[in-house]
């Protein structure tokens, strides 16, 4: 009992214990000859305690300290001498061995992203491009807002998604034994997609459901931190806004494109892309996309064997399709083929590709008019798609004016870009082409150019700039992206 009291009394005297610790640290640093027994003796004299008891206490403490594996140093005893042994830090460890949780908390680190898509490649490509620029492409999941399609559904796409689905459900109940209204050219209504994201590194595509996404964001916040939600397109607005409302403490929502509701036609002329934005609005000139220096380097390597041997300059022609804001038909195709024949002498080789929106009559006309020219190769729409290879290897581009996304990608390379059909574009498309021309990013294609002439400009870098603004907005909230 007496021995136990002495040990208890020693443990409560922090001042003398600290003095002994500092003395031992000094002895170890100066390389003195003072032994463990002498230190213990001085400690014992101060407390009027036997040296044997103190020695047992210190030996027990040393063994305990040895077991603390998380410390940066341990202490070893050989005979009666005690010296510090410094252990090296593990590779890639934070300063002083401090994990992320002590640097700002796991909760404040955004390590994953959810993309809300609408099934349109042009829209989903913008969201995927932004997530890529933010460094989360390996931790992204795509959810898709789906609409019933086929038959009468083609006339209901102007409705909000939720209303469209309710009407479709009622119609199916009424006509449960008839598939006449729900077939188009003999094919049944398409079911929800379960396709895989393929080359963009996405997991299986899921139907966008607010409840499941909110539950996931809340349930995994403590372990995985907040969730970045990126959405693009009119059909995604209600989903993204509901997620923000129900899980505001666990998510950060980015809505690409104007999140306005349906705008009456008589008001559209008063609305322009240059409206003064609020603090949380970022205006970009072009569309966001996945084309960056790393993607171009990878594409250059992947397509080297096919494009490197081609005669230079290599001219890439990208043809889209008419829209409500940029109308044309085979008249533009005729103009394009005529101009191409005029510049063919200054071209080494020409590669032509069509988009999913290109009408068959336009593609057929172009193939027929240019089939006899050996310098010209027209992609047959079979996989693999050479689009990224074209961006990497082309010396110049000719792009139809209807596609903002194709023009944005081409202008991100800094290479010459020629546009055909810009005079046909209206509203925001017309403003877009006017700005591109004023900045020197594009020139009109007239058929009189020397295609071997090289000119350049500061590349259009909207995606990187948008990513920087997201970084800033996260920082204002006290969050950050995982480096």
Secondary structure, 3 states (H helix, E strand, C coil): CHHHHHHHHHHHCHHHHHHHHHHHHHHHHHCCCCCHHHHHHHHHHHHCCCHHHHHHHHHHHHHHHHCCCCCCEEEEEECCEEEEEECCCCCCCCHHHCCHHHHCCHHHEECCEEEEECCCHHHHHHHHHHHHHCCCHHHEEEEECCCCCCHHHHHCCCCCHHHHHHHHHHHHHHCCCCCHHHCECCECCCCCCCCCCHHHCCCCCEECCHHHHHHHHHHCHHHHCCEEEEEECHHHHHHHHHHHHHCCCCEEEEEECCCCCCCCHHHHCCCCCCCCCCCCCCCCCCCCCCCCHHHHHHHHHHCHHHHCCCCCCEEEEEECCCECCECCCHHHHHHHHHHHHHHHHHCCEEEEEECCCCCHHHHHHHHHHHCCCCCEEECCCCCCCCHHHHHHHCCEEEEECCCHHHHHHHHCCCCEEEEECHHHECHHHHHHHHHHHHCCCCEECCCCCCCCCCCCCCCCCHHHHHHHHHHHHHHHCCCEECC
